[in-house]
């Protein structure tokens, strides 16, 4: 999360009273979801790395890094096969 994103969310906290646990729970729910997604992506990456046998191997059809002619560009930036677990 960027500092700008954090500021935007913090600006949503009430200003008429000290934020309560409920106020914070509403605010942090979005962050918790993002953190869970990032953890899942990292776990997929770890699982894939332990199965990798290196570049130039004969497993290009199953390689999570193989993306000929950038076919996955329409799905977004980054390692789409790892992010989306394709």
C-alpha positions as CSV (number, residue, x, y, z in Angstrom):
1,X,0.0,0.0,0.0
2,X,1.2,3.4,-0.8
3,X,1.4,6.3,1.7
4,X,-1.3,8.0,-0.4
5,X,-3.6,5.0,-0.1
6,X,-3.0,4.9,3.7
7,X,-3.7,8.6,4.0
8,X,-6.9,8.3,2.0
9,X,-8.2,5.6,4.3
10,X,-7.0,7.3,7.5
11,X,-8.9,10.5,6.4
12,X,-12.1,8.4,6.6
13,X,-11.8,8.0,10.3
14,X,-14.2,10.1,12.4
15,X,-13.0,13.5,13.5
16,X,-15.7,14.1,16.1
17,X,-14.4,11.5,18.5
18,X,-11.4,9.3,19.2
19,X,-11.6,6.3,16.7
20,X,-13.1,3.2,18.4
21,X,-12.2,-0.4,17.8
22,X,-15.2,-0.6,15.5
23,X,-14.0,2.4,13.5
24,X,-10.6,0.8,13.1
25,X,-12.2,-2.6,12.1
26,X,-14.1,-1.0,9.2
27,X,-10.9,0.8,8.1
28,X,-8.6,-2.1,8.4
29,X,-10.9,-4.7,6.7
30,X,-9.8,-3.5,3.3
31,X,-6.1,-3.7,4.3
32,X,-6.6,-7.2,5.8
33,X,-8.0,-8.4,2.5
34,X,-5.0,-7.0,0.5
35,X,-2.5,-8.5,3.0
36,X,-4.3,-11.9,2.7
37,X,-4.0,-11.7,-1.1
38,X,-0.3,-10.8,-0.9
39,X,0.3,-13.7,1.4
40,X,-1.5,-16.1,-1.0
41,X,0.6,-14.8,-3.9
42,X,3.9,-15.2,-2.0
43,X,2.9,-18.8,-1.0
44,X,2.2,-19.6,-4.6
45,X,5.5,-18.1,-5.6
46,X,7.3,-20.2,-2.9
47,X,5.6,-23.4,-4.1
48,X,6.5,-22.6,-7.7
49,X,10.1,-21.8,-6.9
50,X,10.7,-25.1,-5.2
51,X,9.3,-26.9,-8.2
52,X,11.4,-24.9,-10.8
53,X,14.2,-26.7,-12.5
54,X,15.6,-23.6,-14.2
55,X,15.6,-21.7,-17.4
56,X,16.1,-23.7,-20.7
57,X,14.4,-26.7,-19.3
58,X,11.8,-28.9,-21.1
59,X,8.9,-27.8,-18.9
60,X,8.0,-24.5,-20.7
61,X,4.4,-25.5,-21.0
62,X,4.0,-25.6,-17.2
63,X,6.5,-22.8,-16.3
64,X,4.9,-20.0,-14.4
65,X,7.4,-17.5,-16.0
66,X,6.8,-18.5,-19.7
67,X,4.6,-15.9,-21.4
68,X,5.4,-16.0,-25.2
69,X,4.7,-12.8,-27.0
70,X,3.4,-11.3,-23.8
71,X,0.1,-13.1,-24.3
72,X,-1.1,-12.2,-20.7
73,X,-0.6,-8.4,-21.0
74,X,-4.3,-7.9,-21.3
75,X,-4.7,-9.3,-17.8
76,X,-2.5,-6.6,-16.2
77,X,1.1,-6.0,-15.2
78,X,3.3,-8.3,-13.2
79,X,3.7,-12.1,-13.0
80,X,0.1,-12.9,-14.0
81,X,0.5,-16.7,-13.7
82,X,1.7,-16.3,-10.1
83,X,-0.8,-13.6,-9.2
84,X,-3.8,-15.4,-10.7
85,X,-2.5,-19.0,-10.2
86,X,-3.2,-19.8,-13.8
